[in-house]
């Protein structure tokens, strides 16, 4: 493997680990707040949800959506790598710098 390929795979793994850390935090919070919770029944009713279960499902998914989007971004980067390694490496670098700014 060339140095640039090794660096790309290392950076991709680093992004995966950063996203995993964010996912664990989000997933833990989503489970605690929305998995089977009855506490939001009045709020769900006020907001027009059919049930507190529907509200909890939507809020759970909302909490972990960042991870779904990040995984899609990583998939796009890997697909782009075969066509344009430099563009893929630049996009990966941008995502890593965005994540390090938000952490």
N, C-alpha and C positions, 0 to 999 in steps of 0.2 A: 504494500500500500504506500502511496506517495504521502509526503508530509501534509500536503493540503487535504488529502482524503482523510488522513488520520485526525487532523485538526477539526475537520467538519464533523466527523463522527463523535469526537470528544465533546464538541460544542452542542451537538444535538442531544447527547446523553445528559449534559449539564442542564439544558433546557428542560428535558424530561424530568429530571430530579427536582428542579425548581417548581415545575408545575405539579409534581406529585405532592410536594410539601403544601402547596396552596390547596390542592384537592383534599388532602387529609383534613385540613382545617375547615374547609367549606363543608365537607361531607359530615364531619363530626357535628358542626353547628346545625346543619340541615336535619340530621337525625334527632338531635336534642330538641329542636324547636318544632319540627313539622311531622315527624314520623308518628302517626297515631295520636297526635295531640288533639285534645278537645278544648284547649284554652282559647282558641281563636274562633270558636263557633259564632259568637256575636259579631265579630269583625267580618267574618266570611258572609254572614247574612246581610250585614250593612252594605258590603261591597257588591252584593248581588250574585254571589256564588250559590250554586244549587245546594251545596253542602259544605260542611267544614272539611270533609275528606277531599273534595275537589280543590278547595283553597290550599290545603296542606300539600297536595300533590304538585300544584303549580308553584307554590313557594319553595318546595324542596328542589324542583327542577331549576328554578330561578337561581337558587343558591349555588348550584353546581354547574351552571351554564358556562362559566368562565373556563372550566376544564374542558368541556366539549369543544368550545371554540379554539382553545389552545391545541387540542389534539388534531383538529381539522387543519389548523395552521401548520403543524408539524408534518402532517401528511402531504400538504401542498408543497412544502419545502423539499421533502424527499422526492416527490414526483418531478419538481423543477430541477433537481440536482442532475438528473440524467440528461436534460436538455441544455441547461446552462448552469454549470457548477458555481461560477462566480456570482451570479444573481442569487442563487440559493444560499450561498455562504453569506452574502450581504444581508439578505432577509433574516437569516438565522441570527446574525450578529445584532441586527436591529431588535429582534425579539428579546435576545439576551440582555441588551442594554435597557430595554423597557422594563423587563422584569426586575433587574437589579435596581432600577430607579424606584420601583414601587415597593420593594421589600424593605 
